[in-house]
Amino acid sequence: MNAQTNYPPAPEEVQFKPTVLVIGGGASGIVSAVKAAEAGLSVVLLEKTAELGGKVAQISSLYQTDLSPSQWLNDKIKSLQSNDKVTIYTNGTLEKAKGQAGNFTVTLNVAGKKEEMVVGAIVVATGMELSTKMPVPEGAEAGRFMSQMELEKKMADFTGDSKGFVFVVKEDNFLYGMANALKNALKLKNAGHNVYLFYDEMKISEEKMEKIYHQARKEGVYFVRGTQNLKIGQKDDQLTVTTVDPLLPVKLAKELMITSDYLIYNEDLVAGADTEKLAETLRVTRGPGGFFQEDNYHLEPVYSFRPGIYFVGACRMPDFVHNVQEQAGSAVSAIYQLSTADVKSLMDQKPLIDVKKCVYCLTCYRSCPRNAIELLYGIEEAAWNGAPFVHPYACQACGSCAAECPNRAISFPGYTDEDMNKQFQGIGGKA
């Protein structure tokens, strides 16, 4: 925003730029871009690699849908490419971002060239990384150990002779990992293979997962509880998995040995390598595990603590495509509400700053939990050259600035010193 000569700025000077920057060209970013365009907003889709698609393009099937991932992605990408409201940048990253909701000034680095633009909101959909370090015992054949993603890529190869597969799903794996294991175990069993699934806790709280679990048991997938005491070796041309039968009492427990051709582990799902840098650029926080931290996990799962910046998909935690579509819809709905809000009405509900009292100490600027305060210069009648400005889109009226101001220069409409004096006098008190 340019330097102001009047304070506060007139409502027409605070405008919402109806353009959304979507960072990440995987499934989450693509869905977010499609929904934003459908809402009538202009979209800039920024992908750091040469192609759109992300990790969904590498899997063999989508959970809870009969569509092939490649077909699903192609349909979405064609929809974006044919929409004149959508601009797609590949080989691009976000270099800088400043401003507030409605008017973020961002600098993009696209194939080495810098480009600056103004956007009204930012959707972060950068996804996650997969750690594929397999626990291969000494002397065992490494090719027999696979991650879920490696299995997805080779699924079409397992159509011949019956083979043995052992899935290991540990307690600290995300729900997403159990869903993949059940989906792939059932698919292999239906293809005529012998399948075991070792687990610590059966996590089936996602929609339709209990049905898949019961179906897998009915089809003949063997479920064995306990992954802590597995002994893995190789005998002749097969892997051996040895454990203590958990169904027997301790005194009667005997070792159970299973032979298989392949051992399948879930990958460690970790935050993307660029998450920390992006969080610093956007001035947002990260939560446990390094993923982006939501404002309120249960009530506002896609919100950051900065209005105008939203998280969709696996950048906030590993999730399913059908949930990602709901998250994208929530983020776009919030952006649309901001873009159509009455600025004058918003400004009437935000804190007031008495520029004659303000000594420009920046206490409010530093204490605002939403980064909603801007510093303006050239303010008429101000005690100093400038004064803070509470941005109407970004401020959530929490009152931190009013509470922290050492010179009592900040107050809420209806709660100024004069207003409070009148109320005290009205009840016969002394201010």
C-alpha positions in Angstrom: 0.0 0.0 0.0 1.3 3.5 -0.8 2.0 6.1 1.9 -1.2 7.7 3.1 -1.9 11.3 3.8 -5.2 10.5 5.6 -5.7 8.1 8.4 -7.2 5.6 8.4 -7.3 4.9 4.6 -10.6 5.2 2.9 -12.3 1.8 2.3 -11.9 2.1 -1.5 -8.1 2.3 -0.9 -8.2 -1.2 0.6 -9.0 -3.5 -2.2 -9.0 -7.3 -2.7 -7.1 -8.5 -5.8 -9.2 -11.4 -7.1 -6.2 -13.6 -8.0 -5.1 -16.7 -6.1 -1.6 -18.0 -6.1 -1.5 -21.8 -5.7 1.9 -23.1 -4.7 2.3 -26.8 -5.7 1.2 -28.6 -8.9 0.3 -32.0 -7.4 -3.2 -33.3 -6.8 -3.8 -30.7 -4.0 -2.7 -27.8 -6.1 -4.5 -28.9 -9.2 -7.8 -29.4 -7.3 -7.4 -26.0 -5.5 -6.8 -24.3 -8.9 -9.8 -25.9 -10.5 -12.1 -24.9 -7.7 -10.8 -21.3 -7.5 -11.3 -20.9 -11.3 -14.8 -22.3 -10.9 -15.5 -19.7 -8.3 -14.6 -17.0 -10.8 -11.2 -16.1 -9.4 -8.1 -15.7 -11.5 -5.4 -18.4 -10.7 -1.7 -18.6 -10.9 -0.5 -22.2 -10.4 3.2 -22.5 -9.5 5.0 -25.9 -9.7 8.7 -26.3 -8.9 9.2 -29.2 -11.3 8.8 -29.4 -15.1 5.4 -31.2 -15.0 2.2 -31.1 -13.1 0.9 -34.2 -11.2 3.1 -34.8 -8.2 3.1 -38.2 -6.5 -0.4 -39.1 -7.5 0.9 -39.5 -11.1 3.1 -42.4 -9.8 0.5 -44.6 -8.2 -1.6 -47.3 -9.7 -5.0 -46.5 -8.2 -6.8 -44.0 -6.1 -8.5 -44.8 -2.8 -12.3 -44.9 -2.9 -12.5 -44.4 -6.7 -12.4 -46.5 -9.8 -10.6 -43.8 -11.9 -7.0 -44.3 -12.8 -4.8 -41.6 -11.3 -3.4 -40.7 -14.8 -6.9 -40.3 -16.2 -8.1 -38.3 -13.2 -5.0 -36.0 -13.5 -5.2 -35.6 -17.2 -8.9 -34.5 -17.0 -8.0 -31.9 -14.3 -5.0 -30.6 -16.1 -6.8 -30.2 -19.4 -9.5 -28.3 -17.5 -6.9 -25.9 -16.2 -5.1 -25.5 -19.5 -8.3 -24.6 -21.3 -9.4 -22.0 -18.7 -8.3 -18.5 -19.6 -8.5 -17.5 -15.9 -5.6 -19.9 -15.1 -1.9 -19.2 -15.6 0.5 -22.2 -15.1 4.2 -21.8 -14.3 6.5 -24.8 -14.1 10.1 -24.8 -12.9 9.1 -22.0 -10.5 9.4 -21.1 -6.8 8.2 -18.4 -4.5 11.1 -16.0 -3.7 9.4 -13.2 -1.7 6.0 -12.4 -0.3 4.9 -9.2 1.5 1.6 -7.5 2.3 -1.6 -8.7 3.7 -4.7 -10.6 2.6 -6.2 -9.0 -0.5 -2.9 -7.5 -1.5 0.1 -9.8 -1.3 3.0 -8.7 -3.4 4.9 -11.9 -4.4 8.1 -12.5 -6.4 8.3 -15.7 -8.4 11.4 -17.2 -9.8 10.4 -19.0 -13.0 13.2 -20.9 -14.7 15.7 -18.3 -13.4 13.6 -15.2 -14.3 12.0 -13.0 -11.6 8.4 -12.0 -11.9 6.5 -9.8 -9.5 2.7 -9.8 -9.1 -0.1 -8.9 -6.7 -2.5 -11.6 -5.5 -5.3 -11.6 -3.1 -4.7 -15.0 -1.4 -2.2 -17.8 -1.3 -3.0 -21.5 -1.2 -0.1 -23.7 -0.1 -0.3 -27.2 -1.6 3.3 -28.3 -1.7 2.7 -31.9 -0.6 5.1 -34.1 1.3 8.3 -36.2 0.9 8.7 -40.0 1.1 11.6 -41.6 2.9 12.2 -45.0 1.4 15.0 -46.4 3.5 14.2 -50.1 3.7 15.4 -52.2 6.7 17.3 -54.8 4.6 19.1 -57.4 6.8 22.6 -58.3 6.0 22.8 -61.0 3.4 19.2 -60.5 2.2 18.4 -59.6 -1.4 17.6 -55.9 -1.5 15.2 -56.2 -4.5 12.8 -58.2 -2.4 12.2 -55.2 0.0 9.9 -52.5 -1.4 8.1 -49.4 -0.2 4.4 -48.8 -0.9 5.3 -46.4 -3.7 7.7 -48.9 -5.4 5.0 -51.5 -5.2 2.5 -49.2 -6.8 4.9 -48.7 -9.8 5.4 -52.5 -10.2 1.9 -53.6 -9.5 1.3 -54.4 -13.2 4.3 -56.8 -13.1 2.6 -59.2 -10.6 0.1 -60.9 -12.9 1.8 -64.3 -13.4 2.6 -67.0 -10.9 1.4 -66.8 -7.3 3.9 -65.1 -5.0 4.1 -64.3 -1.3 3.8 -60.7 0.0 4.2 -59.5 3.6 3.1 -56.0 4.5 4.4 -54.3 7.7 2.4 -51.4 9.0 3.9 -49.9 12.2 2.0 -48.1 14.9 3.5 -44.7 14.1 2.4 -44.9 10.4 -0.3 -42.4 9.4 -3.8 -43.6 8.7 -2.9 -43.0 5.1 -0.3 -45.8 5.3 -2.9 -48.4 6.6 -5.3 -47.4 3.8 -2.6 -48.0 1.1 -1.6 -51.3 2.7 -5.2 -52.6 2.8 -5.9 -51.4 -0.8 -2.8 -53.0 -2.2 -3.1 -56.2 -0.1 -6.6 -56.8 -1.4 -5.5 -56.1 -5.0 -2.7 -58.6 -4.7 -4.9 -61.2 -3.1 -7.5 -60.9 -5.9 -4.7 -61.4 -8.3 -4.0 -64.8 -6.8 -1.1 -64.0 -4.5 -0.5 -65.1 -0.9 -0.7 -62.0 1.4 0.1 -61.3 5.0 -0.3 -58.0 6.8 1.5 -57.4 10.1 0.2 -54.4 12.1 0.2 -52.9 15.6 -3.1 -51.2 15.6 -5.8 -51.5 12.9 -6.4 -47.9 11.9 -9.6 -47.9 9.9 -11.3 -44.7 11.0 -11.5 -43.3 7.5 -14.7 -43.6 5.4 -15.2 -47.1 4.0 -11.9 -48.4 5.4 -13.7 -50.9 7.7 -15.5 -52.3 4.7 -12.2 -52.8 2.9 -10.7 -54.4 6.0 -13.5 -56.9 6.3 -13.4 -57.6 2.6 -9.6 -58.3 2.8 -10.2 -60.8 5.6 -13.0 -62.5 3.7 -10.8 -62.8 0.5 -8.1 -64.5 2.5 -5.5 -61.8 3.5 -3.9 -63.0 6.7 -3.7 -60.4 9.5 -1.1 -60.8 12.2 -0.9 -58.4 15.1 2.6 -57.2 16.2 5.5 -55.7 14.4 8.0 -55.2 17.2 9.6 -58.6 17.3 9.9 -59.5 13.7 13.0 -61.4 12.7 13.7 -61.1 9.0 16.0 -63.4 7.1 16.5 -65.2 3.8 16.4 -69.0 3.2 17.2 -70.3 -0.2 15.4 -68.0 -2.6 12.7 -66.8 -0.2 12.4 -64.3 2.6 11.5 -65.5 6.1 9.5 -63.5 8.6 9.6 -65.0 12.1 7.5 -63.8 15.0 5.8 -65.1 18.2 2.2 -66.1 17.6 0.3 -63.2 19.4 -2.9 -65.3 19.7 -1.4 -67.8 22.1 -0.8 -67.4 25.9 2.8 -66.5 26.8 3.5 -70.0 28.2 2.3 -71.6 25.1 3.5 -69.1 22.5 5.6 -70.5 19.8 7.5 -68.9 17.0 5.6 -68.5 13.7 7.6 -68.5 10.5 6.2 -67.2 7.3 8.0 -67.4 3.9 7.4 -64.8 1.2 8.9 -63.3 -1.9 8.5 -59.7 -1.1 8.4 -57.6 2.1 6.5 -54.3 1.8 7.0 -51.4 4.2 5.3 -48.0 4.4 7.5 -45.1 3.7 8.2 -42.5 6.4 6.0 -39.5 5.4 7.8 -36.3 6.1 7.3 -32.6 5.4 8.6 -31.4 2.0 12.2 -30.2 1.9 11.2 -26.6 1.0 8.6 -26.3 3.8 10.9 -24.5 6.3 12.0 -21.9 3.7 8.4 -21.4 2.5 7.2 -20.9 6.0 9.8 -18.2 6.6 8.9 -16.5 3.3 5.2 -16.5 4.1 5.7 -15.8 7.9 3.6 -18.8 8.9 4.3 -21.5 11.5 4.9 -25.2 11.2 3.6 -27.9 13.5 4.8 -31.3 14.8 6.9 -33.2 12.3 7.7 -30.0 10.3 4.3 -29.9 8.4 2.5 -26.6 8.1 0.5 -25.8 11.3 -3.2 -25.1 10.9 -4.9 -22.3 12.7 -7.2 -24.7 14.5 -7.0 -28.3 13.5 -10.6 -29.2 14.3 -12.5 -26.0 13.6 -10.4 -24.4 10.8 -8.3 -27.2 9.3 -7.2 -25.3 6.2 -6.5 -21.9 7.7 -3.1 -20.5 8.6 -2.9 -18.0 11.4 -2.6 -15.4 8.7 -5.9 -14.7 6.9 -5.4 -15.0 3.2 -3.0 -17.9 3.4 -4.4 -21.4 3.4 -3.0 -25.0 3.5 -4.4 -27.8 1.4 -3.4 -31.5 1.2 -0.3 -33.2 2.4 1.6 -30.1 3.3 -0.4 -30.0 6.5 -0.5 -33.8 7.0 -0.8 -36.9 4.7 -4.4 -37.3 3.5 -6.7 -38.8 0.9 -7.6 -37.3 -2.4 -11.3 -37.1 -1.5 -10.5 -35.2 1.7 -8.2 -32.9 -0.3 -11.1 -31.9 -2.6 -13.1 -30.9 0.5 -10.1 -28.9 1.9 -9.7 -27.1 -1.5 -13.4 -26.2 -1.5 -13.1 -24.8 2.1 -10.1 -22.7 1.2 -11.7 -21.3 -2.0 -14.9 -20.6 -0.1 -12.9 -18.6 2.5 -11.1 -16.7 -0.2 -14.4 -15.9 -2.0 -15.9 -14.6 1.2 -13.0 -12.3 1.7 -13.1 -11.1 -1.9 -16.8 -10.1 -1.5 -16.6 -8.7 2.0 -17.8 -5.1 2.6 -14.5 -3.3 3.5 -16.2 -0.4 5.3 -18.1 -2.8 7.5 -14.9 -4.7 8.3 -13.1 -1.5 9.1 -15.9 -0.4 11.5 -15.2 -3.6 13.6 -11.4 -3.3 13.8 -9.3 -1.5 16.5 -8.9 2.2 16.3 -5.5 3.9 16.5 -5.2 7.4 17.9 -2.3 8.8 15.8 -1.8 11.7 18.2 -1.1 9.3 21.1 0.9 6.8 19.1 4.7 7.1 19.7 5.5 4.6 16.9 7.1 2.2 19.4 6.1 -0.8 17.2 4.8 -2.8 20.2 1.5 -3.6 18.4 3.4 -4.5 15.3 5.5 -7.1 17.2 2.7 -8.5 19.4 0.1 -9.0 16.7 -0.4 -12.8 16.4 -1.8 -12.5 12.9 0.8 -10.2 11.4 -2.1 -8.0 10.6 -0.5 -4.6 11.3 1.2 -2.5 8.6 3.4 0.5 9.1 2.3 3.6 7.1 4.2 6.9 6.7 3.2 10.5 5.9 0.2 10.5 8.3 -1.4 13.9 8.9 -1.6 14.9 12.6 0.5 11.9 13.7 2.8 12.4 16.7 5.5 10.9 14.5 6.0 10.6 10.8 4.0 7.4 10.6 1.5 5.2 12.3 0.4 1.5 12.4 -2.5 0.5 10.2 -4.7 -2.5 11.2 -5.5 -4.3 8.0 -9.2 -5.1 7.9 -8.8 -8.4 6.0 -6.1 -9.7 8.2 -7.2 -8.5 11.6 -9.3 -11.0 13.6 -10.1 -8.5 16.4 -8.4 -10.5 19.1 -7.4 -7.4 21.1 -3.7 -8.1 21.6 -2.6 -4.8 20.2 -5.0 -2.8 22.4 -3.9 -4.8 25.5 -0.1 -4.3 24.7 -0.1 -0.7 23.7 1.9 1.2 26.4 0.4 4.6 25.6 -3.3 3.4 25.3 -3.4 4.6 21.7 -5.4 1.6 20.5 -9.0 0.8 21.3 -12.1 -0.9 19.8 -15.1 1.0 18.4 -17.5 1.6 21.3 -14.8 1.0 23.8 -12.7 4.1 23.7 -11.8 6.0 26.9 -14.6 8.5 26.1 -17.1 5.7 25.5 -16.2 3.9 28.8 -16.4 7.2 30.7 -19.9 7.8 29.5 -20.9 4.3 30.5 -19.5 4.7 34.0 -21.2 8.1 34.4 -24.4 6.5 33.2 -24.4 4.2 36.2 -23.4 6.8 38.6 -19.7 5.9 38.7 -16.6 8.0 38.4 -14.1 7.4 35.6 
